[in-house]
Amino acid sequence: MDNLILFDDPAIRGALLPFTFTRPVADIRVGILKISEKWERYSGVKPGYLTQEYLSVKFPKNEGPALMINGALCPNSKLWKSIQALNPGEALYFQNILLAVHADQPSGFQPEKTKSLSQIEFKDELLVIQKSWHIFQFNGEQIRADYKLLTEGRTSQKCTDPHTVLYNEADIFIEEGAKIKAAVLNAEGGPIYIGKNTEIQEGSLIRGPFALCEGSTVNMGAKMRGDTTIGPYCKVGGEVSNSVIFGYSNKGHEGFLGNAVLGEWCNMGADSNNSNLKNNYAQVKIWDYTKGGFTNTGLQFCGLMMGDHSKCGINTMFNTGTVVGVGANIFGDGFPRNFIPSFAWGGAAGFSTFQVRKFEETAIAVMKRRGMDYDEVEKEIIQKVFELTRHYRIWDKEA
C-alpha cells in the first residue's frame, strides 16, 4: 500500500484542544518528531490527513485506496507490521480504539462507522495520545523512540568546543551546522538530540532525554531539564522541565516552564512562570473542552497548555493546570483564571476580546520575522477558530 491517511478520531480530537483547533491530531509534536513525521519514517510515504473541513486546505487528503491510521497513534515496528498485514475491509482495534483500516474508498470513511468491518485486535504495546497532557507525559519515551529512528546507522558530528562537557557522549547526536559553546550536556538519563543549524550558548545546562530541533537556540545560562522538546525555530532560556514546544515559539528569558505544552507562534514574556504542582500536592484538574468543565488529569505535576499564537507579558504567573486557547494575549499582575478562552485580551483584572483584525496585525509581524507569510489559508483557519470559540468569551455576552 503506497497511500497513508491519518484520520482524526472525533473522541480524541476534542480532548486535544486547544492544539487541534489549528492542526490535525497527527500534526502534534511529541518526542522529536510530529506524529505524521513518525509515520512517514516508518512507511516511506508522505501521509495525507482526514481532518476538519476548515483545516483540509492546509492539510490535504491523499486520494485513492489507503491505509487509514488513527492520527493519535504513535508507531512502532510491531504495530506497523500489523497495519501492513490488513486486507481490504479489515480494521485493527485496541480495546475500543480504532487504530487502522484498510479502506478502498477513503472519501466516505467515518471512524465512528467501522463496527461492521472485520475486526482484528492488536494485543501488543502501543501509545495513543488521547489527552493534552499526554504530550508532555509521554514525551521522554517518544524522544527515546525517535532518537533511535533518526540516528540508527548514522554518525554524529563531533563537538569541537574545548569548554563543552559531554556526559555519556554515545547517546548525544549532533546534526550538521549545530554550534555549541561552553555548555554541559548530560545524556546519562536519556539521549540528547541536537538538530541542524541549532545553537547552544555559553553556560547552558542540558539533561536528557532532550531534543533541540532545527534552527532553534538555547540562550546563555539556560537550564533544560529532561523529557523536554524544543521544536524548530524556537528560542528558549531560563528553566524548562518536561515540556514540549511545537515550533516557532519563544521563551527566551528567565522564568520556569514545567510539565507544559506550547503550540506554535507563542511568546512567553521575561520572568513569566507556570506552577506545575499544587500547594497541597493534590492531583491537578484542567479544562476539558469535551465536557465544558474541568477534569482530573490524575497527575501531581501539570503546568501550562497554551494554543497557537498566544502570548503573555512580562512576569505573568500561571496557576497549576492552566489552559490557554488560540490567539490569547495575557498580561498584568496576579494569577489569571485557569481557563483562558481563545482571543482573550487581559489578565487577572478581566478580559476583553482580541479582535481578529488586531490579532492579524501581530501575526503578520511575528511570522514575517521567520520569513513566513500570514496567508489566506492561515487567515481562514483563524477566522473559523474565532467563530468556533466565540461562546467561551462570556464577557461578550455580558457587555
N, C-alpha and C positions, 0 to 999 in steps of 0.2 A: 504494500500500500504506500503510494507516494503522496498522499494527501492527509494532512492532520488539521483538525479544527478543535480548538479549545473553547468549551462552552461554559457559560456562567450558570451554575446551579442556583436557581432562584432562592432556595432556602439559605444558601451560603452567602450569596452576594449581599443581601441586606445586612447580614451580621458583620460584613467587612466595610460597611460605610463608616466614615466619610471617604475612604480611599477609593471605593468603587463608584463614587459619583462621577469621577473623571477618567476612569480606565476600566477595562475588563478585569476580572479576578486574576487572570493569568499574567497581567502586566504588573502585578505586585512583585517587588523585590524582597526575597528572603534568602539569607546566605549571601553569596557573592552575586548571583545571577537573578534575573527575573524568572518566574516560573516558566514563562514561554521560552526563554533562552535555554533553560534546562532541557525542555522537550526537544528543542532544535538540536542541541548537542547529542541527545540520545538517538534521534531519528534521522538526522541529516537533512531534515525537511523544514523549511520555514513555515510555521503554522499560521492558519487563519483563526478568526475569532467569531464566535456566535455570542453576541452581547446585546446590550440595549441599543435600540434603533438609533438614538441620537449620538452614539459612540461609533457607529459602524462605518462612517466615512473615514475616520482616523484609524480604525481597527477593522479592516475588511475581512470578509469571509472568503475562503477558497471555494471554488465551485467543483462539483463532481463528487463521486463516492469518496467517503473519508472515514478514517478512524476518528470518532468524536470522543474527546477526552475531557474529563472534568477539569476546569481551569484552576481549581483549588488544590489539585493533586500534584505533589512533588514526586518526580520519577525516581525509580531505582531499577537495577538490572532485572530482577525477577518480575517486577511489575510490567516493565516494558515488554519482556518476553510473553507474558500472559496476554497483554493487549494485542501484540502482533499475531498471536495464535487465534484471535477471534475470527469466526466465519461471519459472512453477511447475515444480519439479523440477530446476532448474539450480543448480549450485554454482560459486562463484568461489574459485579457488585461487591461491596464490602459492607456486611450487615445491611442497613437500609440506604447506603450511599451509592449512587450510581457513579462508577468510575469511568467506564468507557463503553462505547457502542460501535460496532462495525455497521455503518449506515450507507445504503445505496442512494438515498435521497436526503442529503443534509438540509436542503432548503425547508423541508417540512418538519425537521427534528424539534421535538419538545422534550426536555429532560424529564418532566413530570409525567409523560405518557409513554413510558417504556416498559411498564409492568407486563405487557403481553408478549414481550420478546423472550427468547430462550435465555435464561439467566444462569450465569456461572459465578460462583462465589470465590473471591480471592481470599486466601487464608494466611498470607504471609504478612510481614511488616510493611506498613506504609505510613505516609504523613499527608493529611489533608488539612490545609489552612482554613479552619472553619470560623474563627473568631479574630477580631482585630488584634487582640493581644497575643495570638499565636505567632504573629510576625516576629516579635522580639523573643517570645518564649522558646521558639524552636530555631532561632537564628544561629546559635552556636553549632547545633547539629548540622544545619544546612551549609554553614561555612566549611565544615569538615568535608561534607559530601562534594560541594562544588570545587573545593581546593583540589581534591583528587581528580575530578573531571577535567579541570583546566590545566593541571600541571603534569599529569601522568605522561611519562616518556619525554618530557621537556627538561631543559636545563635553565636554571635561574641565572639572571645577570648577577655579577658579583658586586657587593657593596665595597667600594674602594676608599670610603672615607675613614681615615685612621682614628677618628674620635667617636665613631659609632660602635656600639657594643651589641652583638647578636648572641642571644642565648638559644641553644638548640637550632643552629643555623640550617640544619637539614629540613626543617619544617617552615622555612621562610622562603617565599618565592617572590622575586623582584622582576618585573617586566621592563622592557626597554624604555629608556627615557626617564626613569624614576631618579629623583635626586634626594639623597638622604644626608643630613649633616648633623653631627654631634647628638645623635639620638640613642635611645635604648629600646631594642626590640626583643621581647622575651616570648619565645614560642614554646616554652616548657608546658604550658597549659593547653596549647592548641595551635594550629597553623596560623601564619600571618601571610596574607596575600597583598602585595603592593603592585597596583596596576600601572598601565602605561602612562608616561608623562605626568606622574604624580610628584608631589614634593612633601617631604617630611622635614620640617625646620628644626633649628637648634633647640636642644633641651626637651624634645618630645619624648614621652614615655609611653610605650605601646605594649600591651599584653594580648596574646592570642587566646581564643580564636578572634581574628580581626581581619577585616577586608577594607582596603582603600582602593576604590575603583577609579577608572581612567580620568586623568585631568584634575584630580582633587588635591587639596592641600591640607596638611596638618600644621597649624600655626605654632609659633615658638612657645615652648613650655607647656604644651597640651598634655593631658593625661587621658589616654584612650584605654579603657578597661576592656576586659574580654567580652566575647559574644556580641561584638559591635560591627556594623557595616556602614561605611560611608560611601554612598553611591557616587556616580560620576559627576564631575564638575561641581564639587562642593568645597566649602572652606569651613574647617572646624577648629575650635580651640577650647580652652577650659577643660572641664572634666565630662567625659561621656562614658556611660556604662550600659552594657546590654541594650543597645539601641540600634535602630535601623533608620537611615536617612536615604530616601529613594533616589534623589539626584537633584542637581541644580539648586540646592538649598544651602544656606549659610547659618552656621552657629560659630561665628569666628572669634568670639571673645570669652572672657571668664564667665563662670556660671556652670551649673550642674544640669545635665540631661541624663536621666536614667530610666531604664525599662520603658522606653518610649519609641514612637514611630512618627517620623516627619515625612510628609509627602514631597512633591516637587515644588520648586519656586517658593519655599518657605524662608523666613528670616527670623532668627532669634536675636533680639537686642542685647547689648552688652549687660553682663551681670544678671541675666534672666535665669531663673531656676525652676525646676519642677520637683515636687515631692514625689517620691516613689514608695513611701512607707508611712502608714498612718501612725499617729502618736500612740494609739492603743494596740498597735500590731494586729489589728483585725484584717480580715480579707477585704480586698478592695472591690467596690462596686463602680461600674462605669455605665455611661449612657448607651442604651441598646436601641438602635433605630427600628428594629423589627418589632419591639414591644412598646415603643414610645415611652420608655421609662428606664430606670437603672437596673442593671443585672449584676449578679455576683460573679466575679471572674474566678473565684477560688484561689486567687493569688494573694500573697502577702506583699509582693512588690509589683506595682504597676503605676506607671507615670503618666506621660502625656501622649495623646493621639491627636495629631494635627494634619488636617487635609491640605490639599494643594493650594498654593498661592496665599496661605495665611501667614501672618506676621505679628510679631509683638515688639513693643517698645522696650527701652532700657529698664532694667530692674523689675521686669514683670515676674510675678510669683504665681505659679500654677499649683493648685492643690492636687493631692493624690488622685489619680484616675480621671484627669480632665480630658474631655473630648472637645476638639475644636473642628468645626466644619471647614468648608472650602471658602477661600476669599475673605476670611475674617481679619480684622485689624484691631489688636488688643493693646491697651496702654493704660497708664495711671497706677496709683498706689493701691494697696490692699489686694486680696485674693478675688479674682473674678469667679463667676459661677462655674460649676463642674461640667456643665454642658453649654458650649458657646455655639450658637447656630451659624450656618454659613452666611457670609456677607454681613456679619455683625461688626459694628464700629463702636469701640468704647472699652469699658472695663468694669471694675467693682462699683463705680458710681452710676452705672447704667449704660444701655446700648441704644444706638440708632442704627439705621440701615446704610451699609456701604453700597451705594447705588452703582449699577453696572457701568455707567458712563465714567464715574470717578475711578472705579476699580480698573477699568481698561487703561486709563492713563498710566497707572502704576505698572500694570502687567506689561504694557508695551515697552516702558523704560527698563524694567527688570530683565525681560527676555532679550532686549537689544544688547544689553551688556554681555550676554553669552552668544551673541551673533545669531540669534534666532528671532523669528517673526511671530507676533501675535496675529495669526492669520484668520481667515474667515471660518476655517474649521474649528479652531480654538474658540473663536467668538461665539459660534453657535452652541458649542458644548457648554460654555459658561452661562449663556443666556438660559439654556434649558435647566441647568443646575439651579440657577437663581429662582426660576419658577417652581421647580420641584421642592425647594426648601423654604418657600415663602411662608408656609403655615407655622414653621418653627419660630419665626420672628414675631413673637407675640406682642412686642411693643408697637408694631404697625397697627395691630387691631385695637390697641388701647388709645392710639392717637386720635 
